[in-house]
Amino acid sequence: MAKSSMRETPFSFVYEAESLIPVKVGEPTLRYSQANEEENNEVMFVNLELFDERRDMAHIRMAAQKQRIESYYNQRANLRYFKVEDLVLRSVSQITRELNTGKLGPTWEGPYRVSTVIVKGSYELKNQDGEKLPSN
């Protein structure tokens, strides 16, 4: 089955040729009876010469499909960057979870105040008393 991103079958990339599966072994078909061995060899040599080009084109199509998927995601992603003194909630991880809360325990803790912005998306937090929280 041809892959949608490459428009080629995996078999053709492994063996550098397309596969043909006969309907019944031993029963000649019209295609088989009209085939000429010399023409078949010429076509196979042409396919071998064009194989690198087919592989490069499949690679280009795969890269283009990945770019389309990335741009589709980026159009819908709503990124939010916080500023100093913003109030935020922090996700509760297994390390910061209180003992015996179980699966019905809170999933967020806080509120915390952003004390410094290290890099976009990375912040130092402090609690309401002004104590800095250790970074994870």
N, C-alpha and C positions, 0 to 999 in steps of 0.2 A: 504494500500500500504506500503510495507516495505521501511524504510528509508535507504539510501545508506550508511550512516555512521554507523548505528547500525545493519543493516541487520535484524531488527525486526520491527514489526508493533507497533504503539503506543497503540493499543488496547491490545496487549499481555502484555505490561508493566502495564497498568492500572488494567486489570482484571485477570492477571496472567494466561491467556489461549488464544489460538487462536480462532478467531470467524469463524463460518461456516454459510453462508447464503444459505438457501434452494432455489432451482430454483422455485419450486411451492410448496406451503404449502399444505400438505395433500397427495401429490403424493409420494409414497415410491420409493426410488432409490435403486440400487444394493448395494451401500455402506451402506445405512441405514438398508436394510433388512439383511445384513450379520453381522451387529454390534452386539456384545455381551455386555450386561450391565456390567457384572463383569470385562471383559477385559477393557472396557472403563473406569471404576472406577480405575483400576490399573494404566492405562496409565495416567489418570489425577493426581493421587498421585505421580507418577514418575515425571511428569511435574512440579508439585508444589515443589518437593524436588530439582529439578534442576533449579528452577526459579532464585534463588540468583546467581547461577553460570552464567546463561544466561545474567542477568543484569550486572554482573561484566565484562563479555566478551564484551558486547555492550559498556560499559563505556571505556574499554581499546581500542576498535576500534575507538571510537569517539576521544579519546585523541591522538591516532596515526594519525588520519586524520587531526586534528588541527596542529600537529607537521609538517606534510607534507606540509600543506598550509603555515605555518610560514616559513619553509625553502625555499619554492618556492618564497615567497615574498622577503625574505632576499637575495636570489641570484640575484634578479633583482633590488633591491633598491641601488641607487648610493648615498651614504651618503657623504657629503662634509663638512669638518670642516675647519673653518677659523682660521688664525693666526693673531697676533697683527700686526697692520698697513695694513691689507688687505682692499681693497675698496669693499664695498657691497652696495646693494640696499635694501631698507626696503619696505615691503608690506604696501600699504595704507589701513588703516582700517576706519571704519565709524567715529571714534573719530578724527583721524588725517586728514581726508578728508577736503579739503577747501569747503566753502559754495558755493552753486550754480554751482558745476562742473557737476552734473548729472551723468548718467551712462556712458557717453563717456569720463569721466575724466581719469586722469592717474591712473594706478593700482600700480605703484612703485614710490618711492621717493628716492632721494639721489643724488649723491653718499655720503656714510658715510664711515668713517674709524673705524676699530675695535680698541678700546682703550685697553680693557682688556678682557680676556677669563675667565668667571666665572666658567662655567662647559661646557663640550662638548655640543655644540648646543645652549648655552646661552652666550650672549656677551653684553658688554657695548659699545655703539657707540658714536662717536663725529662727528660733522659736519666739513666742510672745514675750518671754523674759529677756530676750536679747542674747541668749547663748547660741553659739554656732553649732550646727549639727555636724557630726563627722560625715565625710563623703563616703559613698559606697564604692 
